[in-house]
């Protein structure tokens, strides 16, 4: 498959741009011009595009999570009503958000040409992530596409609720932190330098805070080329090692061990894994296929390694709980639920229950994290500003004592 970048004019006369994957140029042109759009420009996209040309804010090649959720919810409802895939797509496209319709028109064209829905989704990675593609493929294999997509929609809705909870809880600490930085910057950049002439008199000792600020200013004025070069080298080195598996795993281990943030990250990954595995196994997808599909879902390289190891051991005859033994160090609750589900032959429902438990615990931990963050930021702000003011005021009083004498 080759990736092409296109520019089209839609039915409303608006210029659109995006990406499409196709076997050749003619197929890419046909797919880009689907839905009554007029093709203006088509060119093969480079392997890596400059950041200013990427679809950061959306477009025909990308979709917002909220738009995707609306479409999948309508599609799962229609498929659950025993409609065929092409008819369900046609009806869902009518209710889909406007910015998502060009992508869905291309998906419908692929489905009408005989391409399975999961492969049609796979051709638009900016609109349909790998999780959606793999779960759709599993639903097609098991013949329960409507039920699988309904479970996926429930998972996405729950995830969206958690995201909104995080955003809402983050607003006050973010405003408090911005205000703290602004006040500290005002004190250090305006108030402290304005008091510097008071301490230029003989016999008057310059406060330590003022001396530190003056030394930092002198260092920046004289050595800014070296500082910029050092920061650039450090940033380049960090970028070079950031994507390496060893560095990623070491970084994750460090984050997972943090007192409050670690349980939040582990709970989020465990909830995603339980949701996806529970959805796939509940749709009667074979365990090896379910593990292969779920191994692409976690963001954590540590979880991916555990699933990859399970994918190697299950064909050898190992039980799922034994194959996923690496979860013992990450999420022992998940491993116990898997073992119990295998014993009672209700693995899918118990995994969905485990996902629900993880999500409830995640909300509690997020609330606890932000509840601790607010007084910590307030206390640090008080210590920094109070220390600055006390240091300066004590020096000012000493100047007044000298003037009286």
C-alpha positions in Angstrom: 0.0 0.0 0.0 1.2 3.5 -0.9 0.2 6.6 1.0 -1.0 9.6 -1.1 -1.8 13.1 -0.1 -4.7 14.7 -1.9 -6.6 18.0 -2.2 -10.3 18.0 -3.2 -13.2 20.4 -3.4 -16.3 18.9 -1.6 -19.9 19.3 -2.5 -20.2 22.6 -0.5 -17.3 24.1 -2.4 -14.8 23.9 0.5 -11.1 22.9 -0.1 -10.2 19.8 1.8 -6.9 17.9 2.2 -5.9 14.6 3.6 -4.3 11.2 3.0 -5.4 8.0 1.4 -3.7 4.6 1.1 -4.0 2.7 -2.2 -2.2 0.1 -4.4 -1.7 2.6 -7.2 -2.3 6.2 -8.3 -5.6 5.5 -10.1 -7.1 3.7 -7.1 -6.0 6.6 -4.9 -7.6 9.1 -7.2 -10.9 7.2 -7.3 -11.0 6.9 -3.5 -10.1 10.6 -2.9 -12.8 11.7 -5.3 -15.5 9.5 -3.8 -18.6 11.1 -2.5 -18.9 13.6 -5.3 -15.7 15.4 -4.5 -13.6 17.0 -7.2 -9.9 16.1 -7.2 -7.5 19.0 -7.4 -4.1 17.5 -6.5 -2.8 14.1 -5.8 0.8 13.2 -4.9 2.6 10.4 -3.2 3.2 11.4 0.4 6.8 11.2 1.8 7.6 8.8 4.6 7.7 11.5 7.2 6.1 14.9 6.6 7.0 18.2 8.2 4.9 18.9 11.2 3.3 22.0 9.6 1.8 19.7 6.9 0.3 17.1 9.2 -3.4 16.9 9.8 -3.0 18.1 13.4 -6.4 19.8 13.7 -8.3 17.1 11.7 -9.5 16.8 8.1 -10.5 14.1 5.7 -7.7 11.9 6.9 -8.4 12.3 10.6 -11.3 12.2 13.0 -12.0 13.5 16.5 -12.8 10.8 19.1 -16.2 12.3 19.8 -17.1 12.2 16.0 -15.9 8.6 15.8 -17.9 7.6 18.8 -21.1 9.1 17.3 -20.6 7.2 14.1 -19.8 3.8 15.8 -22.8 4.2 18.1 -25.2 4.6 15.2 -23.5 1.8 13.2 -23.6 -0.7 16.1 -27.3 0.1 16.6 -28.1 -0.4 13.0 -26.1 -3.6 12.7 -27.8 -4.9 15.9 -31.1 -4.4 14.1 -30.0 -7.0 11.5 -29.2 -4.5 8.7 -26.6 -5.4 6.2 -23.2 -3.6 6.5 -23.6 -1.5 3.4 -27.1 -0.4 4.3 -26.1 0.3 7.9 -23.2 2.4 6.6 -25.4 4.4 4.3 -27.8 5.3 7.2 -25.0 6.0 9.7 -23.3 8.3 7.2 -26.4 10.5 7.1 -26.2 11.1 10.8 -22.4 11.3 11.0 -20.6 14.6 11.7 -19.8 16.5 8.5 -16.0 16.4 9.0 -16.2 12.6 9.1 -18.4 12.0 6.1 -15.6 12.1 3.4 -13.8 9.3 5.2 -17.0 7.3 5.6 -17.8 7.8 1.9 -14.5 6.2 1.1 -15.2 3.4 3.5 -18.6 2.7 1.9 -17.0 2.7 -1.5 -14.6 0.0 -0.3 -17.3 -2.1 1.3 -19.4 -1.9 -1.9 -16.4 -3.1 -3.9 -16.1 -6.2 -1.7 -13.6 -5.1 0.9 -14.4 -6.2 4.5 -15.3 -3.4 6.9 -12.2 -3.9 9.1 -9.9 -3.5 6.1 -11.8 -0.4 4.9 -11.3 1.0 8.4 -7.6 0.1 8.3 -7.1 2.3 5.3 -7.8 5.3 7.4 -5.6 5.1 10.4 -6.1 8.7 11.3 -9.8 8.1 11.7 -10.0 4.5 13.0 -7.2 3.5 15.5 -5.9 -0.1 15.6 -8.1 -1.0 18.5 -11.3 -0.3 16.4 -9.9 -2.1 13.4 -8.9 -5.3 15.3 -12.2 -5.4 17.2 -14.2 -5.0 14.0 -12.2 -7.8 12.3 -12.9 -10.0 15.3 -16.6 -9.3 15.0 -16.6 -10.1 11.3 -14.8 -13.5 12.0 -17.2 -14.4 14.8 -20.4 -13.2 12.9 -21.4 -10.9 15.8 -20.2 -7.5 14.4 -23.1 -5.6 15.9 -22.7 -6.9 19.4 -18.9 -6.4 19.3 -19.2 -2.8 18.1 -21.8 -2.2 20.8 -19.3 -3.4 23.4 -16.6 -1.2 21.8 -18.9 1.8 22.0 -19.6 1.2 25.7 -15.9 1.0 26.3 -15.2 4.2 24.4 -18.0 6.0 26.2 -16.6 4.9 29.5 -13.1 6.1 28.4 -14.6 9.4 27.4 -16.2 9.8 30.8 -12.9 9.2 32.5 -11.2 11.7 30.1 -13.7 14.4 31.0 -13.2 13.6 34.7 -9.5 14.1 34.3 -9.9 17.3 32.3 -12.4 18.7 34.8 -10.2 17.8 37.8 -7.1 19.3 36.0 -8.6 22.7 35.4 -8.1 24.1 39.0 -4.6 22.8 39.5 -3.6 24.0 36.1 -4.9 27.5 36.8 -3.3 27.5 40.2 0.1 26.4 38.8 -0.1 29.1 36.1 -0.9 31.7 38.7 2.0 30.5 40.9 4.4 30.7 38.0 3.1 34.2 37.1 3.5 35.5 40.7 7.0 34.0 41.0 8.0 35.5 37.7 6.6 38.9 38.7 8.5 38.9 42.0 11.8 37.7 40.5 11.6 39.7 37.3 10.1 43.0 38.5 10.0 43.4 42.2 13.5 42.1 43.1 15.4 44.0 40.5 13.6 47.2 41.4 15.0 46.9 44.9 18.6 46.4 43.7 19.7 50.1 44.0 18.9 50.1 47.7 21.8 47.7 48.3 24.4 49.5 46.3 25.4 51.5 49.3 28.7 50.7 51.2 28.3 48.5 54.2 25.0 47.1 53.0 24.9 43.4 52.3 23.1 42.3 49.1 20.4 39.7 49.9 21.1 36.2 48.7 18.1 36.1 46.5 19.2 39.2 44.7 22.7 38.0 44.3 21.5 34.7 42.8 19.3 36.5 40.3 22.2 38.8 39.3 24.5 35.8 38.9 21.9 34.0 36.7 21.4 37.1 34.6 25.2 37.4 34.1 25.5 33.8 33.2 22.7 34.0 30.7 24.2 37.1 29.1 27.7 35.7 28.7 27.1 32.0 28.1 23.8 31.8 26.2 25.3 30.2 23.1 26.8 27.4 25.2 23.6 27.0 27.1 21.5 26.8 23.9 24.0 24.4 22.3 23.9 22.2 25.4 20.1 22.1 25.6 20.0 21.3 21.9 22.4 18.4 22.3 20.5 17.1 25.3 17.2 17.3 23.4 18.7 15.6 20.4 20.1 12.8 22.5 16.7 12.4 24.3 14.9 12.2 20.9 17.4 9.6 19.7 16.8 7.3 22.6 13.2 8.0 23.3 11.8 5.4 20.8 14.2 2.7 21.7 12.5 -0.3 23.5 15.0 -0.5 26.3 14.6 3.2 27.2 10.9 3.0 26.9 10.6 0.1 29.3 13.0 1.7 31.8 10.9 4.9 31.6 7.7 3.0 32.1 9.1 1.2 35.1 10.1 4.5 36.7 6.6 6.0 36.0 4.9 2.8 37.3 6.7 3.1 40.6 5.7 6.7 41.3 3.4 6.9 44.4 0.3 8.4 43.0 0.8 8.5 39.2 2.0 4.9 38.9 -1.3 3.3 40.0 -3.2 5.6 37.6 -1.1 4.6 34.6 -1.3 0.9 35.5 -5.0 1.0 36.1 -5.6 2.8 32.7 -3.6 0.1 30.8 -5.2 -2.7 32.7 -8.7 -1.4 32.0 -8.0 -1.1 28.3 -6.6 -4.6 28.1 -9.6 -6.1 30.1 -12.1 -4.2 27.9 -10.6 -5.4 24.6 -10.0 -9.0 25.7 -13.4 -9.2 27.3 -15.1 -7.9 24.1 -13.2 -10.3 21.9 -13.6 -13.4 24.0 -17.3 -12.5 24.7 -17.8 -12.6 20.9 -16.4 -16.1 20.8 -13.1 -15.1 19.2 -10.5 -17.8 19.7 -8.0 -17.0 22.4 -4.9 -16.9 20.1 -6.7 -14.5 17.8 -7.9 -12.4 20.7 -4.4 -12.1 22.2 -3.0 -11.2 18.8 -5.6 -8.4 18.4 -5.2 -7.2 21.9 -1.4 -7.0 21.7 -1.6 -4.0 19.5 -3.9 -2.0 21.9 -1.8 -1.1 25.0 0.3 2.0 24.8 2.7 0.6 27.3 5.6 -1.4 25.9 5.7 -3.5 29.1 2.1 -4.6 28.6 2.8 -5.3 24.9 5.8 -7.6 25.8 3.6 -9.5 28.2 1.0 -10.0 25.5 3.6 -11.0 22.9 4.9 -13.6 25.3 1.4 -14.9 25.8 0.9 -15.1 22.1 4.0 -17.4 21.9 3.0 -19.6 24.8 -0.7 -20.2 24.1 -0.2 -22.1 20.8 2.1 -24.4 22.9 -0.8 -25.4 25.1 -0.5 -23.0 28.0 -3.6 -21.6 29.7 -4.3 -17.9 29.4 -3.6 -17.2 33.0 -0.3 -19.0 32.9 0.7 -17.3 29.6 -0.1 -13.9 31.0 2.0 -14.5 34.1 3.9 -11.3 33.5 0.8 -9.4 34.6 1.5 -10.5 38.2 4.0 -7.6 38.6 1.8 -5.1 36.8 -1.8 -5.9 37.7 -2.3 -9.0 39.9 -6.0 -8.3 40.1 -6.4 -8.8 36.4 -4.4 -12.0 36.5 -6.6 -13.4 39.3 -9.8 -12.5 37.4 -8.5 -14.2 34.3 -7.6 -17.4 36.3 -11.1 -17.4 37.9 -12.8 -16.8 34.5 -11.0 -19.8 33.1 -12.0 -22.0 36.0 -15.7 -21.2 35.7 -15.7 -20.9 31.9 -16.9 -17.2 32.0 -13.7 -15.5 30.9 -15.4 -12.8 28.7 -17.9 -11.6 31.4 -15.3 -11.6 34.2 -12.9 -9.6 32.1 -15.6 -7.0 31.4 -16.3 -6.9 35.2 -12.5 -6.5 35.8 -12.5 -3.6 33.4 -15.4 -2.0 35.3 -13.5 -2.4 38.6 -10.3 -1.0 37.1 -12.2 2.0 35.8 -13.9 2.7 39.1 -10.6 2.5 40.9 -9.0 4.7 38.3 -11.6 7.4 38.9 -10.9 7.2 42.6 -7.1 7.4 42.1 -7.4 10.3 39.7 -9.5 12.2 42.2 -7.0 11.4 45.0 -4.1 12.5 42.7 -5.6 15.9 42.0 -6.8 16.3 45.6 -3.2 16.0 46.7 -1.8 18.1 43.8 -3.8 21.2 44.8 -2.4 21.6 48.4 1.1 20.7 47.2 1.1 23.4 44.6 -0.4 25.9 47.1 2.2 25.0 49.7 5.1 25.2 47.3 3.8 28.6 46.1 3.6 29.8 49.7 7.1 28.6 50.5 8.7 30.1 47.4 7.0 33.5 47.5 7.1 33.7 51.3 10.9 33.0 51.3 11.5 35.6 48.6 9.5 38.3 50.4 11.0 37.5 53.8 14.6 37.6 52.4 14.0 40.9 50.7 12.1 42.5 53.6 14.8 41.6 56.1 17.4 43.2 53.9 15.2 46.3 53.5 14.8 46.6 57.3 18.6 46.3 57.7 19.0 49.2 55.2 16.5 51.3 57.2 18.5 50.5 60.5 21.7 51.8 58.8 19.9 55.0 57.7 18.6 55.7 61.3 22.0 55.2 62.8 
